Amino acid sequence: MTTHDISKDNQNKSLWTMLVYFVLCFYFFGVIMMVHFVGYPRFDKIQEHIQTAMEIFNHRLILVCYIPAVLLLISSFALYWFSPKIFPRWTIISIIILTTISVVTTLFFIVPIHSTLPVSGFSETVQNKLTSISLYFQIIPLFATVILALTLLNKYLADTKPFAKWLFVFAFALIFYTAGTDYVETMVYYPMWSVVGEKDWFAFRHTSGLYFFRVYLIPSYFPLILLIFLNWWRPKGIPRLLVLIALVCVLFILGVSAAYFIPKLQIKLNEGFSQKLIDDLNKNQFPLRGIPELIYFIVTAYMFIKIGQRKISEDNA
C-alpha cells in the first residue's frame, strides 16, 4: 500500500469516526433532555400502576439510552486517535472528560436509582435526587460537549462559506437531537401510556407540557426551515437530491401528524384516557412516521459523508 493509499484510508477512518461521534453526541443530549424535563416531572403522577410503568421505562431505556451512552464514550476515545489533525487536542481531551462524566453518571448513578423505581415508586425525594444528579452530572457536561462538538464541525467545514456552513451544522445537530427526543417519546413513553390507567391519566398527561414544547416540539420544526435554505445554500459535496429527500421526509412526517396523529389521537387523549387510541398510536407510529424518520436520519448522515468524501477527494487530487 502506497503512502497516498494510507493517507486516504486514514482520512476515511477519520470521516466515519467523526460521523459516529457527532450523531451519538447530539442524539444522547436529546435523550437526556427528554428524560429529565419531560419524563421525571410526570412520573410521580403515576400511582395505580407505577411498578409496571417503571419496568417498561427501565427496559426501553436500555436500547434507547444506555447502549448509545456506551457507544458515545467509545466513540469519544476513538475521536482522539482518528480525528483530523486540524482538531485541537485540548478540545478532544475535554470532550473525553465531559463525556466520561456524563456516561459514568448515567450507568453507575442514574441506572441504579432507576432500577429501584418499580419497588420504591417515584417519590418527591427520589425525584429531587434524580433531577439534581441528572442536571449537574449529565445535562451540564453534555451541553458543554455539544458546544465543543459544534466548534469541531465549524473547524471541519472551514472551507465552506459561513452561511451554508452554519445552515448545515445546525440542521445536522438539531436533526439528531430530535432523533434522541423522539425515540424517548415514541419508544419509551408511548408504551408506558397503556399502563398509566384512567385514574392517573389526566394528571400525568397534563404535566410538563411547557417543557414538552420547548424540549421536543419546537426543536423538531427548525430543521424544516434550515433544509429549505439548504436547498440553495449548502456545503460543497452535498447533492440537492439529498436535501430534497430529507425535505420530503420531514414534510410527510409533519403532514401525517397534522392530518392523523394530532387531531385523531393526541387531542382526544388530552380529553381522557383511551386504551384503543393508545393502541392505535403505538401500532401506527412506526409505519407512518418511524420509517420516514429513519430515511430522514440516514440521508442527513449521508450528507456529512458526502462532504467528507469531497474533502478527501480534493486533498488527494
C-alpha positions as CSV (number, residue, x, y, z in Angstrom):
1,M,0.0,0.0,0.0
2,T,1.4,3.4,-1.0
3,T,1.7,6.4,1.2
4,H,-1.1,8.0,-0.8
5,D,-3.4,5.0,-0.1
6,I,-2.5,5.0,3.6
7,S,-3.3,8.7,3.9
8,K,-6.7,8.2,2.1
9,D,-7.5,5.2,4.3
10,N,-6.8,7.3,7.5
11,Q,-9.0,10.1,6.2
12,N,-11.8,7.7,5.6
13,K,-11.4,6.3,9.2
14,S,-11.5,9.9,10.5
15,L,-14.6,10.7,8.5
16,W,-16.6,7.7,9.8
17,T,-15.3,8.2,13.4
18,M,-16.5,11.9,13.3
19,L,-19.9,10.8,11.9
20,V,-20.5,8.3,14.6
21,Y,-19.3,10.6,17.4
22,F,-21.3,13.6,16.2
23,V,-24.5,11.6,15.7
24,L,-24.3,10.0,19.1
25,C,-23.4,13.3,20.8
26,F,-26.4,15.2,19.6
27,Y,-28.7,12.1,19.9
28,F,-27.7,11.4,23.5
29,F,-28.2,15.0,24.5
30,G,-31.7,14.8,23.2
31,V,-32.4,11.6,25.1
32,I,-31.2,13.0,28.4
33,M,-33.1,16.3,27.9
34,M,-36.3,14.4,27.2
35,V,-36.0,12.1,30.2
36,H,-35.1,14.9,32.6
37,F,-37.5,17.6,31.6
38,V,-40.5,15.6,30.3
39,G,-40.3,12.2,32.0
40,Y,-39.2,12.9,35.6
41,P,-41.9,15.6,36.2
42,R,-44.6,13.2,35.2
43,F,-43.6,10.0,36.9
44,D,-44.9,11.0,40.4
45,K,-48.4,11.3,38.9
46,I,-48.4,7.5,38.2
47,Q,-49.8,5.9,41.4
48,E,-52.0,3.0,40.3
49,H,-49.6,1.0,38.0
50,I,-46.3,2.5,39.0
51,Q,-44.5,-0.8,39.1
52,T,-45.4,-1.8,35.5
53,A,-44.8,1.7,34.2
54,M,-41.3,1.9,35.7
55,E,-40.5,-1.6,34.4
56,I,-41.3,-0.5,30.9
57,F,-39.3,2.7,31.4
58,N,-36.2,0.8,32.5
59,H,-36.4,-1.9,29.9
60,R,-36.9,0.5,27.0
61,L,-34.1,2.8,28.1
62,I,-31.5,0.0,27.6
63,L,-31.8,0.3,23.8
64,V,-32.7,4.0,23.6
65,C,-30.3,5.4,26.2
66,Y,-27.8,3.1,27.9
67,I,-26.3,1.3,24.9
68,P,-25.9,4.6,22.9
69,A,-24.2,6.0,26.1
70,V,-21.6,3.3,26.0
71,L,-21.1,3.8,22.2
72,L,-20.8,7.5,22.7
73,L,-18.0,7.0,25.3
74,I,-16.1,4.6,23.0
75,S,-16.5,7.0,20.0
76,S,-15.1,9.9,22.0
77,F,-11.9,8.0,22.7
78,A,-11.8,6.9,19.0
79,L,-12.0,10.6,18.1
80,Y,-8.7,11.1,19.9
81,W,-7.0,8.6,17.7
82,F,-8.8,9.2,14.4
83,S,-9.9,12.8,14.3
84,P,-8.4,15.2,11.7
85,K,-5.1,16.9,12.7
86,I,-6.8,20.3,12.5
87,F,-8.8,19.4,15.6
88,P,-7.2,20.8,18.8
89,R,-6.0,18.1,21.2
90,W,-7.3,20.1,24.2
91,T,-10.8,20.1,22.6
92,I,-10.8,16.3,22.1
93,I,-9.5,15.7,25.6
94,S,-12.1,18.0,27.1
95,I,-14.8,16.1,25.1
96,I,-13.5,12.8,26.5
97,I,-13.5,14.1,30.1
98,L,-17.0,15.6,29.8
99,T,-18.4,12.5,28.0
100,T,-16.9,10.2,30.7
101,I,-18.6,12.3,33.5
102,S,-22.0,12.1,31.8
103,V,-21.8,8.4,30.8
104,V,-20.4,7.2,34.1
105,T,-23.1,9.2,35.9
106,T,-25.7,7.5,33.7
107,L,-24.5,4.0,34.1
108,F,-23.4,4.0,37.7
109,F,-25.6,6.5,39.5
110,I,-28.8,7.1,37.4
111,V,-29.3,3.5,36.4
112,P,-29.2,2.1,40.0
113,I,-31.8,4.7,41.0
114,H,-34.0,3.8,38.0
115,S,-33.8,0.1,38.9
116,T,-35.4,0.8,42.3
117,L,-38.4,2.7,40.9
118,P,-40.6,-0.3,40.3
119,V,-40.4,-1.1,44.0
120,S,-39.9,2.3,45.7
121,G,-42.1,4.3,43.3
122,F,-41.3,7.9,42.2
123,S,-41.4,9.9,45.5
124,E,-40.5,13.5,45.8
125,T,-37.3,12.5,47.5
126,V,-36.3,10.3,44.6
127,Q,-37.4,12.9,42.1
128,N,-35.2,15.6,43.7
129,K,-32.2,13.3,43.9
130,L,-32.6,12.2,40.2
131,T,-33.1,15.7,38.8
132,S,-30.2,17.1,40.8
133,I,-27.7,14.3,39.7
134,S,-29.0,14.5,36.1
135,L,-28.7,18.3,35.8
136,Y,-25.2,18.7,37.2
137,F,-23.6,15.5,36.0
138,Q,-25.5,14.6,32.8
139,I,-27.0,17.7,31.2
140,I,-24.4,20.4,32.0
141,P,-21.4,18.2,30.9
142,L,-23.4,17.1,27.8
143,F,-24.3,20.7,27.0
144,A,-20.6,21.7,27.1
145,T,-19.8,18.7,24.9
146,V,-22.4,19.7,22.4
147,I,-20.8,23.2,22.2
148,L,-17.4,21.7,21.7
149,A,-18.8,19.4,19.0
150,L,-20.2,22.4,17.2
151,T,-16.8,24.1,17.3
152,L,-15.2,20.9,15.7
153,L,-17.9,20.9,13.0
154,N,-17.1,24.6,12.3
155,K,-13.4,23.7,12.1
156,Y,-14.0,20.8,9.8
157,L,-16.1,22.9,7.4
158,A,-13.7,25.8,7.4
159,D,-13.6,25.8,3.6
160,T,-17.3,26.3,3.4
161,K,-19.0,29.7,3.2
162,P,-20.2,30.8,6.6
163,F,-24.0,30.9,5.8
164,A,-24.0,27.4,4.1
165,K,-21.7,26.0,6.8
166,W,-23.9,27.0,9.8
167,L,-27.1,26.1,8.0
168,F,-25.8,22.5,7.7
169,V,-24.2,22.4,11.2
170,F,-27.4,23.5,13.0
171,A,-29.6,21.3,10.8
172,F,-27.3,18.3,11.4
173,A,-27.2,18.9,15.2
174,L,-31.0,19.5,15.5
175,I,-32.0,16.6,13.4
176,F,-30.0,14.1,15.6
177,Y,-31.0,15.9,18.8
178,T,-34.6,15.4,17.6
179,A,-33.8,11.7,17.0
180,G,-33.0,11.4,20.7
181,T,-36.1,13.2,21.9
182,D,-38.4,11.4,19.5
183,Y,-37.1,7.9,20.3
184,V,-37.7,8.6,24.0
185,E,-41.2,9.8,23.3
186,T,-42.2,7.1,20.9
187,M,-40.2,4.1,22.1
188,V,-40.3,4.7,25.8
189,Y,-43.2,6.9,26.8
190,Y,-45.8,5.7,24.3
191,P,-45.6,2.1,25.6
192,M,-45.9,3.4,29.1
193,W,-49.1,5.2,28.4
194,S,-51.0,1.9,28.1
195,V,-50.3,1.1,31.8
196,V,-50.8,4.6,33.3
197,G,-54.5,3.9,33.7
198,E,-57.6,6.1,33.7
199,K,-57.3,7.1,37.3
200,D,-53.9,8.9,36.9
201,W,-54.2,9.8,33.2
202,F,-55.3,13.4,33.4
203,A,-52.7,14.5,35.9
204,F,-50.0,12.5,34.0
205,R,-51.0,13.8,30.6
206,H,-51.1,17.5,31.5
207,T,-47.8,17.7,33.4
208,S,-44.6,19.1,31.9
209,G,-46.5,20.4,28.9
210,L,-44.4,23.6,28.6
211,Y,-41.1,21.6,28.6
212,F,-42.6,19.2,26.1
213,F,-42.9,22.1,23.6
214,R,-39.5,23.6,24.4
215,V,-37.5,20.4,24.5
216,Y,-39.3,18.3,22.0
217,L,-41.8,20.0,19.7
218,I,-40.2,23.3,18.9
219,P,-36.8,21.9,18.0
220,S,-38.4,19.4,15.7
221,Y,-39.7,22.2,13.4
222,F,-36.4,24.1,13.0
223,P,-34.7,21.6,10.6
224,L,-37.6,22.1,8.1
225,I,-36.7,25.8,7.8
226,L,-33.0,25.1,7.6
227,L,-33.4,22.4,5.0
228,I,-35.4,24.8,2.8
229,F,-32.5,27.2,2.9
230,L,-30.0,24.3,2.3
231,N,-31.7,23.6,-1.0
232,W,-29.9,26.8,-2.3
233,W,-27.0,27.3,0.2
234,R,-25.2,24.1,1.2
235,P,-21.7,22.9,1.7
236,K,-19.9,21.6,-1.4
237,G,-20.3,17.9,-1.9
238,I,-24.0,17.6,-0.8
239,P,-26.2,16.9,-3.8
240,R,-29.5,18.8,-3.9
241,L,-31.3,15.5,-4.2
242,L,-30.3,14.5,-0.7
243,V,-31.7,17.8,0.7
244,L,-34.9,17.3,-1.3
245,I,-35.3,13.7,0.1
246,A,-34.8,15.0,3.7
247,L,-37.4,17.7,3.0
248,V,-39.9,15.3,1.6
249,C,-39.5,13.0,4.7
250,V,-39.9,15.8,7.2
251,L,-42.9,17.3,5.3
252,F,-44.5,13.8,5.2
253,I,-44.0,13.4,8.9
254,L,-45.5,16.8,9.7
255,G,-48.3,16.2,7.3
256,V,-49.3,12.8,8.7
257,S,-49.0,14.2,12.2
258,A,-51.3,17.2,11.3
259,A,-53.8,15.1,9.5
260,Y,-54.0,12.0,11.7
261,F,-51.9,11.7,14.9
262,I,-52.7,15.1,16.4
263,P,-56.4,15.5,15.6
264,K,-57.5,11.9,15.8
265,L,-55.3,10.7,18.6
266,Q,-53.3,13.2,20.6
267,I,-56.1,15.9,21.0
268,K,-58.6,13.2,22.0
269,L,-56.1,11.8,24.5
270,N,-55.9,15.2,26.1
271,E,-59.6,14.8,26.9
272,G,-59.3,11.5,28.6
273,F,-57.7,8.0,28.7
274,S,-58.5,5.6,25.9
275,Q,-56.8,2.3,25.5
276,K,-57.9,2.0,21.9
277,L,-56.4,5.3,20.9
278,I,-53.1,4.5,22.7
279,D,-53.0,1.1,20.9
280,D,-53.6,2.8,17.6
281,L,-50.9,5.3,18.4
282,N,-48.4,2.5,19.1
283,K,-49.5,0.5,16.2
284,N,-49.3,3.2,13.6
285,Q,-46.3,5.2,14.8
286,F,-43.5,3.2,13.1
287,P,-45.1,2.6,9.7
288,L,-46.4,6.1,9.3
289,R,-43.7,8.2,11.0
290,G,-40.9,5.8,12.0
291,I,-39.9,4.7,8.5
292,P,-39.7,8.2,7.0
293,E,-37.8,9.3,10.1
294,L,-35.2,6.6,9.6
295,I,-34.8,7.7,6.0
296,Y,-34.5,11.3,7.2
297,F,-31.7,10.4,9.7
298,I,-29.8,8.2,7.2
299,V,-30.0,10.9,4.5
300,T,-28.7,13.5,6.9
301,A,-25.8,11.3,7.9
302,Y,-25.0,10.7,4.2
303,M,-24.8,14.4,3.7
304,F,-22.0,14.5,6.1
305,I,-20.3,11.6,4.4
306,K,-20.6,13.4,1.0
307,I,-18.9,16.5,2.5
308,G,-16.1,14.3,3.8
309,Q,-15.7,12.4,0.6
310,R,-15.4,15.7,-1.3
311,K,-12.8,16.9,1.1
312,I,-10.8,13.7,0.8
313,S,-11.0,13.7,-3.0
314,E,-9.7,17.3,-3.1
315,D,-6.9,16.6,-0.6
316,N,-5.7,13.6,-2.7
317,A,-6.2,15.1,-6.2
